[in-house]
């Protein structure tokens, strides 16, 4: 039984939160009834939504390995961290480069409760956690914990994994991404994943727009072109803008139908 009386300050268990719903889809236990109800409602429209969540998580790990092992990145800014699970960004990066430094950012107080799991850095590296909102990127960039952990004169990987679709409005995500990328030096990378309705039937797309209009979903889907525009001015890393499961998949991996994933992915390098 849930002990909602012990919920951390600032957390309302009756209101679903993306981090806890995502945790539910991934099979975790750090969620409340409202999160599960929200997840189940979305799953009725997109029956393979759990498959998409798993593909998104696997993409995070593959992209982090690419950045640490092939691109030589040693600093990561992971916004929209979510609740800790296996192979978080710092664990994947520090497996390749123990000296890697990671700053996690999320706006769910329950994530803060679990921050110690995230802050278990390698002795050579460092991690920090900031409770902040992506809608206010300037506050994230000015946070002393970020400046104490990362050197913004050296390349940084900005990880925006399954978080930009909570920024509602046509064109609303791009200024936020631009402010963050502009603060990073040449040689930095942007990794983003984003929910889309591109692969749904016309009926599914119309129904989803109705659900958003009614306030029954907090996920603002974007089409491929609007997602690709987030990488304007960056050098896209091969294979470019593709579904999460199709970005440098593991050898012999089974690639699901795009309508089962419904997530665009790309990695770009700042010249």
N, C-alpha and C positions, 0 to 999 in steps of 0.2 A: 504494500500500500504506500502511496506517495505521502511524504511528510511535508506538505506545502507550508506548514507553520515554520519550518526551518529554512525556507527559501532565503537566499541572500538578499541583502538590501537592494532595492531597485528592481527586483525580479517579480513579475506578476505571473504565477503559474497558469492563470486562466487565459493568458494571451499567448498564442503560438509564436515561437521565434525560429527563424531559419536555421540557426546552428543546432537547436535541439531537434527540429524536424529532420534535418540531414542526418543527425545521430540516429534517429529512429529508423530511417531508411537504410542506414548502414548496419543495423542490427544492434545498436548500442542501447544502454539502459539509462542514459542521462537525458531523460525527456519526461514531459508531463502529458496528461490526457489531452490537453488542448493541442499540443504538438502532434500527437498521434492522430487526432481527429482531422487536423489540417492536412497531414500527410496522406491519410486515407482518402480524403476528398480529391486531392490532386491525383492520386493514383487511379481513381475511377476514370478520370479523363485521359491520363497517360499511364496505362497499365504497366508499362515497363520503366516507370520512374526510378525504381530501385536499381535497375540495371544501369540507368544513366548516372545515378549517384556513384555507383561502384566504378564506372568508366571514368568519371570525373576525378575520383580519388586516385585511380591508377595513373591517370595523366599527370597529376601533381607530382607523383613519385618519379615518373619517367622524365618529366621536364626538369625536375630538380637534379636528377642524376646527370642529364645533359649539361646543365649549367655548371655544375661543380666539376664534372670529369672532362668535358670537351671544351666548354667555354672559359674555364678557369675562374669562375665567379666564386668569391669567398664571402660575400655579404648578401643577405636576403631580407627584404621587407615584405612580410606576408600579411596582407590586410584581409580580414574576413576569415580569420584562423579557424573558427569552429572549435568544437570540443575535441580534446586530444584522442587519438586512436593510434593504431599501429602505423609506424613509419611516417611520423610527422616530418615537416620540412627540415628541421634541424637534424633529425636522426639520419635522413637520407643524405643530406649535404655533408654532415660530419663523418659519415661512413667513408666518403670519398676524401674529404679534407677536414681533419679534426679541428683545424684552426678556424673553420667557418663561423661567422657571426650572423645571428638571426634575430630580427625584431618581429614579434607577433602583435597584431592589432585586431581587436574585436570589440563589439559593443554589447555583448551579452554578459551580465554579471555572473552567470553560472560558469562561463568560461574562466573567469577570474578565479573562481573557487578551485578549478582544476589547473591553475597556472603552474603549480609546482611540477606537475608532470611535464609541462612544456619547457620549464626552466632547467631541466636536468641536462645541462650541456656537457659536452666533453670537456676535460680539464683544459685543453688547448684553446677551445673556442669560447663563445659566449652567447647567451640568449637573453632577451628581455621581453616583457609583455606590457602593452599599452591598452588601456580601456578607452576607446575613442570611436568616433563615427566617421565612416568613409565620406559622408556628406560634407564633412569639414576637414578637407585634406590639409589645410594650413595648420590646424591644431596638431595633426599627426606629425607634420614636418618640423614643427617648433618644439615638440615634446623633448624634454631633456634626456629621457631614457633612450630615445632614438639617437640623439647626438652623442650620447655617452657610449653607445654600442657600435654604431656604424660611422664610418668615415665617408662623408658624402663627396669627398674629392676623389674617391676610388669607386670603380663600377659596383653597382647594386642591382640585384634582380628584384624587380617589383612583381610580386605574385598577387594577382587579383583572380582567385579561383572561386567561381560560382558565387560572386558577391555583387558584380555590377548590375545583375538583373533585379536587384532590390532598389536601384535608383530608377524611379518612375519618371516617365516622360520622354517623348521623342527628342533625341539629341542631348538628353540630360546627363548621360554618363561621360561624354567626351570631354567637357571642361574639367571634370574631376580628374580624369586620367591625364589630361594635358598638364594640369598643375603639378601632379606628382612626378610625371616623367621629366618635366622641365627642371625640376629640382635635382635631378640625377645627372652625373657626368657622362661624357662620351664613353661608350663601351658597356653601358648598363643595358639591361634587358627588361622587357615587359612580357609577362606570361599571363594570359587571361583565358577564362572559359566563361561561357554565357548561354543561358537557356534560350531556345528558339522554338518558334512554331512552324518553321519553314518546312518541316517534313510531315506535318499533320495534314489530314484531309481538309478540304474547305469547310466541312461541317465542324471538325474539331477546332479549327482556327476561329470560326465564328463563335462557337461555344466558349472558348477560352477568353476571347475578348469580352464576352458577356460576364464571365466570372470575375474578370479584373474590374469591370465597370461596377459590379455589385460589391466590390471590396472583399470577395471571398478568396482571393489569392494575392499574395504580396510579390509574386514573380512577374516582372515586366519583361516579356520576351522581346527579342530584337531580331530582325532579319540579318542575313549574311552581310549585306553591304554596310549597314549601320555598325555592325560589329567590326568589320574590316576597317572602317574609318577611324576606329580607336587607335589603330596602328599607323596613322598618317605620319610620315616623316621618319618612320623606323624601317629597318631592313628586315623583312620577313624571313625567318629561318625555314628552310624546306621541311615539310611540304606545304607551308603556307596556312591558309585558313581552311580547316577541315574539322569534321566531328571529332570529339575527344578520343574515341577509340581508334581513329585513323592517324593520329599524330605519332609517328615513329613507334608503331606497336611492337611488342615483343615478338621475336621470331616464332613463327607458326601459331601466333595468336589467332583465335577465331574472331572475325570482325562482325559485330552485330549489324542488323539493318539500321540505317540512319534514323528511321522513325522510332527505333527503340532507344536511341540515345538522346536526340533533341538538344545537343550541346555543341556549340561552336567553340573552337580552340585555335589559338595562334601564339607564336613566340616571335618577338621582334627585338632587334638590337638597335640601340641608339647610336648613330654614326658619330 
